[in-house]
Amino acid sequence: MKTLSLFTALLTVLTITTFAQDATQPDIYKQAHVEVTGTAERYVVPDEIVIEVIIKERKDGKDEYSIEYQEGELRKAIAERLPNIDFLEINDQQARSERIRVTKKGVRQDAIYTIEVKNAEETSILFSIVEDLNLYSAEIKSYDYSKREEVIDELHLEAAVDAKDRAKAYCEVLDVQLGKAIIIKEASESPSISTEIPFLRMRQMNGYADYPSTNKVKTSIKKIHLTARVEARFLID
């Protein structure tokens, strides 16, 4: 069972306390109070970048390059230049047989790999490998931050502090004293995870006359924007 986060534990204690107080003081929510929403945000650098590499048979003059040969070259290059990344083949022999494509010249196969790298530098190296080996294409499919949940928990705590600061500011303006919190909860919507997936794709031209080609487009990997909101109600003394 997943361990409750620190923020969830605090909410549980506060809720129990509030219910106990409400039982003895049924009019507590009718007292003068202030309601606020606290927010917190943070930008994190992605460290789980998933790239899809597609290999197709190709012909360069009289030389023909099979799927198996190109796969072997890709594995060797990755072992030399990116020895610590996760190399995940997502199409086994059975899956590949289902993707056989028949052309006028015979049978042509696709091989698709999903490769996970940890930063922009490794992304650049992998795209360079694909370009050097003249493989068919490479494209970023998704990215995320491995400690996202931990950061969200921290942001909820920061948002709670922000809510209290906002409530204090209102009380100072109104020349009243801020009392204890009687409600504090996460906003009804889930913490937003704004991830702008970059368009980063390269497709080779040489030796792939049967396939459409595109220009190589390279952009930087953008940071992930994490946000959290907390709603709170404080009594006014």
Salt bridges, closest charged atoms under 4 A:
ASP27 OD1 - LYS30 NZ 3.86
GLU35 OE2 - HIS33 NE2 3.52
GLU35 OE2 - ARG233 NH2 2.54
GLU41 OE1 - HIS225 NE2 2.65
GLU68 OE2 - ARG96 NH1 3.22
GLU71 OE2 - ARG96 NH2 2.66
GLU73 OE2 - LYS76 NZ 2.95
GLU89 OE1 - ARG75 NH2 3.29
GLU89 OE2 - ARG96 NH2 3.98
ASP110 OD1 - LYS56 NZ 3.04
ASP110 OD2 - ARG99 NH2 3.24
GLU131 OE2 - LYS216 NZ 2.98
GLU131 OE1 - LYS218 NZ 3.91
ASP132 OD2 - ARG81 NH1 3.32
GLU139 OE2 - ARG201 NH2 2.84
ASP144 OD1 - ARG148 NE 3.30
GLU149 OE2 - ARG148 NH1 3.11
GLU154 OE1 - ARG42 NH1 2.82
GLU158 OE2 - ARG42 NH2 2.69
ASP162 OD2 - ARG166 NE 2.78
GLU186 OE1 - HIS156 NE2 3.79
GLU189 OE1 - ARG229 NH2 3.49
ASP210 OD2 - ARG108 NH2 3.43
